Amino acid sequence: MEWKDAPPPEDNEQAIIENLESWDDLANVHAQGSGAKFYRIDQWLDGESKLAPWEIEEVGPVSGLNLLHLQCHIGTDTLSWFREGAKVTGLDFSSNAVIEAERFAKLLGAEDARFFVGKITDALETLGGEEFDIVYTGRGAICWLPNIDEWASICSKLVKEGGFLYLEESTPMFNSLEPMEFGSHSLFGVKYDLFNTDPVSEMGQGSYADPDLPGIRTTHTWEYTYGSIINALVGNGFRIDFLNERDETFFNPHPEKFVESRPNYWTFKDGEMKFPVSFTLKATRL
Ligand SMILES: C[S@@+](CC[C@H](N)C(=O)[O-])C[C@H]1O[C@@H](n2cnc3c(N)ncnc32)[C@H](O)[C@@H]1O
């Protein structure tokens, strides 16, 4: 079944409950099932990093630093930071995802890696008021959160003064555009209204890691412009150090337009007109 519009949630609470059901269904599939190829689990267990080279360079040396990964999913990114030398903590609202993350931590001998089950909105209580040198998040994270200002406020309390938040996400443009037929050409047209603050509610089969995955899931996501992200961070005590845009995406929703550029990333096929599809942002906590 193709993904199609779903009824809007009664409220954000219902949206989060349905999103959690969907993520709980996907965790095992991504870690051990038909999504494991997309996640390059075998290669990752053999030592390949899940982090892009620019992430490692832009975050800088992490040896001995306390790094919190918000929305850590099955822990593959979190444990890649462990391999870089960080003391890692992951948080995700899916208990199934945390089970997989803890299993991987054991397999890799990362005894000190800690994983917590909890919603972003409960992160301060779940993590007992702990503050971190680095809060790392992204690659399909903030679109699951109904209130970007609340997220930024929570992040500001999780990062130590002088520490920083680092985020990699799809650009607002990439999220809102979709290939459409214009005469004999397939061009990107606007699919989502980026000024709409209601969630995008959809139901269907398949995941970004396995398009053929059976079982119907309902999801609710929110699109954020650069302005809303940056203003939320600045308004909650952060200074923006940089925002770097790229022509490489960490998932490939449009295989007719993109080709693999390196492990875990895709770029525009030859002849396609390029636009920024992902960005990284570093924000220091003042
Ligand atoms: C696409 S993953 C991003 C993580 C990472 N880039 C990856 O792919 O492994 C999104 C994660 O956000 C989590 N999530 C979604 N909404 C959440 C919320 N409100 N609180 C905590 N975690 C949430 C999901 O369980 C999922 O593991």
Ligand as a Chemical Component Dictionary entry (heavy atoms), coordinates in Angstrom:
data_LIG
# 
_chem_comp.id                   LIG 
_chem_comp.type                 NON-POLYMER 
_chem_comp.pdbx_formal_charge   0 
_chem_comp.three_letter_code    LIG 
# 
loop_
_chem_comp_atom.comp_id 
_chem_comp_atom.atom_id 
_chem_comp_atom.alt_atom_id 
_chem_comp_atom.type_symbol 
_chem_comp_atom.charge 
_chem_comp_atom.model_Cartn_x 
_chem_comp_atom.model_Cartn_y 
_chem_comp_atom.model_Cartn_z 
_chem_comp_atom.pdbx_ordinal 
LIG C1  C1  C 0  15.244 8.036  12.305 1  
LIG S1  S1  S 1  15.614 7.706  13.991 2  
LIG C2  C2  C 0  16.947 8.828  14.163 3  
LIG C3  C3  C 0  18.150 8.193  14.818 4  
LIG C4  C4  C 0  19.311 7.806  13.933 5  
LIG N1  N1  N 0  19.691 8.820  13.011 6  
LIG C5  C5  C 0  19.103 6.487  13.244 7  
LIG O1  O1  O 0  18.557 6.457  12.122 8  
LIG O2  O2  O -1 19.499 5.479  13.792 9  
LIG C6  C6  C 0  14.340 8.548  14.909 10 
LIG C7  C7  C 0  14.252 8.068  16.356 11 
LIG O3  O3  O 0  13.494 9.032  17.104 12 
LIG C8  C8  C 0  12.793 8.333  18.113 13 
LIG N2  N2  N 0  11.719 9.232  18.589 14 
LIG C9  C9  C 0  10.689 9.727  17.861 15 
LIG N3  N3  N 0  9.932  10.549 18.616 16 
LIG C10 C10 C 0  10.512 10.583 19.855 17 
LIG C11 C11 C 0  10.197 11.271 21.067 18 
LIG N4  N4  N 0  9.125  12.078 21.150 19 
LIG N5  N5  N 0  10.990 11.090 22.142 20 
LIG C12 C12 C 0  12.082 10.254 22.064 21 
LIG N6  N6  N 0  12.419 9.583  20.936 22 
LIG C13 C13 C 0  11.646 9.748  19.837 23 
LIG C14 C14 C 0  12.327 7.060  17.449 24 
LIG O4  O4  O 0  12.032 6.027  18.352 25 
LIG C15 C15 C 0  13.530 6.732  16.542 26 
LIG O5  O5  O 0  14.364 5.800  17.160 27 
# 
loop_
_chem_comp_bond.comp_id 
_chem_comp_bond.atom_id_1 
_chem_comp_bond.atom_id_2 
_chem_comp_bond.value_order 
_chem_comp_bond.pdbx_ordinal 
LIG C1  S1  SING 1  
LIG S1  C2  SING 2  
LIG S1  C6  SING 3  
LIG C2  C3  SING 4  
LIG C3  C4  SING 5  
LIG C4  N1  SING 6  
LIG C4  C5  SING 7  
LIG C5  O1  DOUB 8  
LIG C5  O2  SING 9  
LIG C6  C7  SING 10 
LIG C7  O3  SING 11 
LIG C7  C15 SING 12 
LIG O3  C8  SING 13 
LIG C8  N2  SING 14 
LIG C8  C14 SING 15 
LIG N2  C9  SING 16 
LIG N2  C13 SING 17 
LIG C9  N3  DOUB 18 
LIG N3  C10 SING 19 
LIG C10 C11 SING 20 
LIG C10 C13 DOUB 21 
LIG C11 N4  SING 22 
LIG C11 N5  DOUB 23 
LIG N5  C12 SING 24 
LIG C12 N6  DOUB 25 
LIG N6  C13 SING 26 
LIG C14 O4  SING 27 
LIG C14 C15 SING 28 
LIG C15 O5  SING 29 
# 
